[in-house]
Amino acid sequence: MNQLIRTFTPGFISLVYILSLATISTAIKLSSSSQHLCQQLETLENYTITSNEVIYETLRTKNWVETAWGEPACIFKPRLVSELQIALPLIVDSNVSFAIRSGGHSPHHGFANSDGGVLIDMGNFDRLDLNQEDQVASIGPGLTWGDVYTYLESYQYVVVGGRVLDVGVGGLTLGSGLSWLTDLYGLACDNMVLANGSLVHASNEENTDLFWALKGGGNNFGIITELSLSAYPLGKIWGGIKKYDIKDLPVVMDAYYEYQSAANKDPHANLIILTSATNASVGIWVSMIYLKPQENPAAFSAFYGINTISDSTAIKKFTEYMAEYAIPKFERLDWHAISFVRSQSLYKDIVDIIVNSSAVETMQSLAGGFMTATIQPISPRVAQQGKARGGNTLGLVEVDQTWLAFTAAWLQPDDDQTAHAAGDSIIEEVLGVSEIDDNYIPFIFMNDASWSQDVIGSYGEENIRRLKQVQEQYDPDKVFQRMVPGGFKLP
Ligand SMILES: Cc1cc2nc3c(=O)[nH]c(=O)nc-3n(C[C@H](O)[C@H](O)[C@H](O)COP(=O)(O)OP(=O)(O)OC[C@H]3O[C@@H](n4cnc5c(N)ncnc54)[C@H](O)[C@@H]3O)c2cc1C
């Protein structure tokens, strides 16, 4: 609120206030229990925002895309762990549903926002600290990776995080602890508030079962207030984006296959491919990174013979490289994920689907509609490192594989169902071709999955059984399963 007052003139504030009140009073029908709960939360020494405050509208719509916006009865934005410890049992007793938001980058409705319940906004949890001696970074979930990388870079360090600077830390680290950036697995020890208000610490030494569960269990156990990640020394890197014409997708995918097939894969090299058949101006982006200041490393040699439209690869700072992969904001968004093992013949079928699928045509026909495919190579080291650092919760198989994500964007709420169905249908097509030679892997990557995909169900029976055991121990009343409707739930 103070910040708003400093930024805008009083006249503007009253206009926003009147407009937002007009929208809100017609939109929200609050139950008496949520009204009562919000009144209780307001009496605490903390920061609770109700719908008659100007900043409510700003916070309600803070999620990255409109599909994720909600209409919470109130927004609870604690500053201290102790405030959360008092409030959470109150919320649980009231039986009012709630949502947890850190960066708010999940595009799915209800995942990090609420309709009629309480939205717990973790934006004030922004602690950032580096212990160089132990090589550990302590990070608040309310930060974005841009904040984290910029801070660590001033010490010439880095952590394994997201590929886009403005993406939120909390959901990503909780979701999977993984990143496409290197094959190293991010270590995370956490402070977490349980449903009864108690605080637990989970790491490879303490509460190891909970730590294991958090490496993929999403928001099913508690609210994370602080994370510790392994930090690695990093100076300048070589990297950037090579752009190719969409017609060259078959040769780019051949090069990708060759890159992925290297007998001794260079652990300093990684890449991601983003391509869109609906937008000629996007074409194909191959974003390459080599974690040493070495020009044109051999790891990417399969790509060097293909004509580029533009090429920004150079020796640069890590944050300069990350800034190039900026993704514009969209109005409405959905994405779908699928995984399969490395296979040259399958990649040819997938090129055909990316370019010619009827789902692509459908997206193109919608107002502002388009679809992109993101191709992410995952090596056996990811599963190996994950196992070595607390266990393989995701049930990853130790083979070279690709995690493919289709992202659909569009403008109109009326097209939500059509866009979601287009995502479902293109995944079905990929499933069909990947099953032909047994290349399909059931694993679904949480951070790229659509709301309707059974992410945790894809981790394998034994892992699901263990996750339920951990739930029994840390959330015996299944509060996070029952009262937090958003997010990927235990099956
Ligand atoms: C442009 C863009 C690029 C992306 N790039 C990557 C990438 O490179 N790698 C990758 O892995 N993912 C990527 N993602 C996906 C992104 O990591 C996920 O959407 C992630 O959930 C975002 O984290 P967040 O803090 O913004 O989560 P939010 O959107 O705030 O929340 C997402 C989920 O996490 C839960 N949650 C959030 N905070 C907490 C908490 N403190 N305690 C308990 N539960 C919590 C919420 O309940 C919700 O279910 C990208 C997303 C976007 C929009």
PDBQT file of the ligand as one rigid body, heavy atoms in Angstrom, charges set to zero:
ROOT
HETATM    1  C1  LIG A 501       8.433 -18.187 -18.241  1.00  0.00    +0.000 C 
HETATM    2  C2  LIG A 501       8.576 -19.409 -17.397  1.00  0.00    +0.000 A 
HETATM    3  C3  LIG A 501       9.755 -20.143 -17.428  1.00  0.00    +0.000 A 
HETATM    4  C4  LIG A 501       9.918 -21.276 -16.645  1.00  0.00    +0.000 A 
HETATM    5  N1  LIG A 501      11.103 -21.946 -16.672  1.00  0.00    +0.000 NA
HETATM    6  C5  LIG A 501      11.281 -23.041 -15.888  1.00  0.00    +0.000 A 
HETATM    7  C6  LIG A 501      12.550 -23.741 -15.838  1.00  0.00    +0.000 A 
HETATM    8  O1  LIG A 501      13.498 -23.353 -16.450  1.00  0.00    +0.000 OA
HETATM    9  N2  LIG A 501      12.655 -24.838 -15.082  1.00  0.00    +0.000 N 
HETATM   10  C7  LIG A 501      11.602 -25.280 -14.341  1.00  0.00    +0.000 A 
HETATM   11  O2  LIG A 501      11.748 -26.270 -13.636  1.00  0.00    +0.000 OA
HETATM   12  N3  LIG A 501      10.406 -24.636 -14.350  1.00  0.00    +0.000 NA
HETATM   13  C8  LIG A 501      10.228 -23.543 -15.111  1.00  0.00    +0.000 A 
HETATM   14  N4  LIG A 501       9.028 -22.886 -15.126  1.00  0.00    +0.000 N 
HETATM   15  C9  LIG A 501       7.920 -23.413 -14.334  1.00  0.00    +0.000 C 
HETATM   16  C10 LIG A 501       7.997 -22.836 -12.950  1.00  0.00    +0.000 C 
HETATM   17  O3  LIG A 501       9.165 -23.286 -12.343  1.00  0.00    +0.000 OA
HETATM   18  C11 LIG A 501       6.836 -23.301 -12.115  1.00  0.00    +0.000 C 
HETATM   19  O4  LIG A 501       5.685 -22.694 -12.633  1.00  0.00    +0.000 OA
HETATM   20  C12 LIG A 501       7.053 -22.964 -10.640  1.00  0.00    +0.000 C 
HETATM   21  O5  LIG A 501       5.970 -23.501  -9.928  1.00  0.00    +0.000 OA
HETATM   22  C13 LIG A 501       7.197 -21.488 -10.400  1.00  0.00    +0.000 C 
HETATM   23  O6  LIG A 501       7.522 -21.233  -9.045  1.00  0.00    +0.000 OA
HETATM   24  P1  LIG A 501       6.693 -20.125  -8.240  1.00  0.00    +0.000 P 
HETATM   25  O7  LIG A 501       7.437 -19.837  -6.978  1.00  0.00    +0.000 OA
HETATM   26  O8  LIG A 501       6.389 -18.994  -9.127  1.00  0.00    +0.000 OA
HETATM   27  O9  LIG A 501       5.398 -20.989  -7.897  1.00  0.00    +0.000 OA
HETATM   28  P2  LIG A 501       3.886 -20.512  -7.694  1.00  0.00    +0.000 P 
HETATM   29  O10 LIG A 501       3.263 -20.280  -9.034  1.00  0.00    +0.000 OA
HETATM   30  O11 LIG A 501       3.812 -19.445  -6.696  1.00  0.00    +0.000 OA
HETATM   31  O12 LIG A 501       3.277 -21.852  -7.076  1.00  0.00    +0.000 OA
HETATM   32  C14 LIG A 501       3.308 -23.058  -7.836  1.00  0.00    +0.000 C 
HETATM   33  C15 LIG A 501       2.937 -24.246  -6.924  1.00  0.00    +0.000 C 
HETATM   34  O13 LIG A 501       3.862 -24.357  -5.835  1.00  0.00    +0.000 OA
HETATM   35  C16 LIG A 501       3.189 -24.269  -4.573  1.00  0.00    +0.000 C 
HETATM   36  N5  LIG A 501       4.009 -23.426  -3.700  1.00  0.00    +0.000 N 
HETATM   37  C17 LIG A 501       4.537 -22.220  -4.027  1.00  0.00    +0.000 A 
HETATM   38  N6  LIG A 501       5.259 -21.760  -2.998  1.00  0.00    +0.000 NA
HETATM   39  C18 LIG A 501       5.181 -22.665  -2.010  1.00  0.00    +0.000 A 
HETATM   40  C19 LIG A 501       5.718 -22.714  -0.696  1.00  0.00    +0.000 A 
HETATM   41  N7  LIG A 501       6.493 -21.747  -0.217  1.00  0.00    +0.000 N 
HETATM   42  N8  LIG A 501       5.421 -23.796   0.072  1.00  0.00    +0.000 NA
HETATM   43  C20 LIG A 501       4.623 -24.796  -0.403  1.00  0.00    +0.000 A 
HETATM   44  N9  LIG A 501       4.094 -24.792  -1.656  1.00  0.00    +0.000 NA
HETATM   45  C21 LIG A 501       4.368 -23.728  -2.449  1.00  0.00    +0.000 A 
HETATM   46  C22 LIG A 501       1.841 -23.622  -4.866  1.00  0.00    +0.000 C 
HETATM   47  O14 LIG A 501       0.874 -24.062  -3.961  1.00  0.00    +0.000 OA
HETATM   48  C23 LIG A 501       1.560 -24.075  -6.291  1.00  0.00    +0.000 C 
HETATM   49  O15 LIG A 501       0.923 -25.334  -6.316  1.00  0.00    +0.000 OA
HETATM   50  C24 LIG A 501       8.848 -21.717 -15.841  1.00  0.00    +0.000 A 
HETATM   51  C25 LIG A 501       7.668 -20.956 -15.772  1.00  0.00    +0.000 A 
HETATM   52  C26 LIG A 501       7.535 -19.808 -16.536  1.00  0.00    +0.000 A 
HETATM   53  C27 LIG A 501       6.280 -19.017 -16.441  1.00  0.00    +0.000 C 
ENDROOT
TORSDOF 0
